[in-house]
Amino acid sequence: MVDQIPSSPDLTRQLVHVNLAERSYDIVVDADEVSALPPLIQDWLRSISYLKSDQPAALVITDTNVADLFGKKLHEALQEQGWNAELTIVPAGENSKSQATAGLIYDQLVSMRADRKTVVIAVGGGVIGDLGGFVAATYNRGLPFVQVPTTLLADVDSSVGGKVGINHAKGKNLIGAFHQPLGVWINTRALQTLPERDYRSGLAEVVKYGVILDEEFFAFLENNVEALNSRDAETLVKVITRSCRLKADVVEQDEYERSGLRAILNYGHTFAHAYEALCGYGELMHGEAVSIGMIDASRLAVKLGRIDESVTQRQLELLSQLGLPTKLPTPVSFSADEVLDRMKIDKKTEAGKLRFVLPSRLGHVEVVTGVPESDVRDVLRLS
């Protein structure tokens, strides 16, 4: 069961516990200074006997967008508090989520003589979290890893659940692993520094949780559009905490995406990943692609007789009010055949058959296999 939306959140700290036996960890939502993080990581390390160390070591991975705001400050705080800490700054953007960039970070870990107690700390958005987590999962057969997301999208989605990876030229996140973090530190102050487009991109994943798991949460979002658009601090704490709790509940039941339950988190993503790849990574932000993909998936559900048009309409209205796109930018430079080809190499494809996460009502979705290509083409004509 999921907890209710907190009515009077403590703006200084909220905790969401992800219960995964020996891989359990906390998501800490607070507005503290970055100097508070090294002692928190030390506590997480001490809780795991084989990670205790008198001389803690860390590699901070960040990008050019947030290095001055957060990455360098954390690096300095670690050094001031006695850590052997190094810093690597990669170019901002989806292109850094690559084998080439991962290789450069491996080189730095070799140079600093990293061992299995060396903590990889990813400070940035989803690209940095995925890249840093992938490096941590694969170097020396696994290093401890801490997520420090600095975007709303990373706060509520990619930082939770242990999915890490890099892109391949033929598809997003095709090379990856499951590697749970030691912990996640979400600093709500970071959201005030986000460019408008990045902030709104994160709101798409927030809306997704309402559609797939919680109609009451969806209604809460509808009733708080103005507060969300103005980045009201109290509303954001509620929204982040609730989104993380909803995702954690799913991850706890299907950590490795084997039962099929975790697949519901990919609502809209079969369309979205194809659009991102065909537009060129970085042209469409992930949340923008997900927003368009959710509407396409909902229209597909209408076409298949699973829901009525009102479910799609409520999503259209909310996403539009939050400043998110619901159609592809025109002119589109790719064909329906190209979209379908991309979908067929998506991780959610099974035995060559397209699978889609489709709503049966607001607050509930199901994985549907064997959807006729003709129906998908009809939806693509509307996007």
C-alpha positions, 0 to 999 in steps of 0.5 A: 500500500502507498502512503497518503500525500503528506498534508504538512510536510517538514520542509527540512527533511522527508524520508522515503525508505526503499525496502530491498533486503540487503540492498535497502536504502533511503531517499532523503528529501531536504533543503540542507547545505551540501556540507551535510551530505558527507556525514550522511554518506558516512552513515550509509557506509557504516551501516554496511560492514564491508564498506567501513573505512578509516579513510573514505574515498569518492569520485564525484561525477558531475557535468558542466551545467551543475559543476559550479552550483553543486559538484565543486561544492560537494567535492570541496566539502568532502575534502574538507571533511577528510575524504580522499575525493576527486572530481570529474566534469563531463559535458552536459547533455545526452551525448555524454551517456556513452561508452566513450565517456564511461571509458574516460571515467574508468581511466580516472578511477584507475588513476586514483587507485579506486577499490571496492570501498570507493564511492561514486557520487553522481551529481546532476540530472538523469544523464549523470545519474545513469552514467555514474551508476553504470560506471559504479556498477561495472568498475571492479565488479561494483562500487558503492554509489550515491545519487544526488539528483539536481533536476525534478525528472531525476528526483522522481524517476531516474534516481530511484530504483537502481536502473543505470545505463548508457545509450547505444547509437541504435537505442536509448539505455540499451547498455545497462545494469541494475545497481541500487545506490547506497542512498539518494539525496534530493536537495529541493533548493536545486529546483529553483536553479533549473531552467524552465524547460528542464523543470517542466520536463520533470513534471511529465514524469510526475503526471505519469505516476498519477495516471499509472498508480494513483488517481487521487494524486492525479487530481491533486496535480490538477488542483495545484497547477498554479503552485506547480508552475510557480515552483511552490516549495511546499507543493514540490516537497509533497509531489517529490515525496509522493512520486518517490514513494509510488515508484519505490512501492513498484521497485520493491515488488519487481526490482529486476523487472521480471514479474512485469509490474515494474514495466508499468513505470514505462507508460508513454516510454515506448513512443517516447524512446523512439521519438528521442532517438529519431529526433536525435538525443537532446533535441527532445527532452526526455520529459517532453518525449514522455508527455507526447508518448503518454498522449499517444499511448492513451489514444492507443488505449481509446482505439483498442476500447480500453478507456473512453476519450475523457481519460486522454482529455484529462491528461491533455489538459493537465500536461498543457497547463503545465507547459508540456508538449502533447504533439511532436514538433513539426515538421517531423523528419521521420516516418511511421515505419522508422518509429515502428522499427525503433519500437521493435528494438526497445527493451519492452519488446517481447519476441518481436511483438510490440508491448505497450503500457496502456491505461484501463482507467486513471490510476491503473495501467496494464501491459498489452502485447500484440497490438496491431501495427495498423492501430499504432500507425493510426495513432502516429498520424495524430501525433 
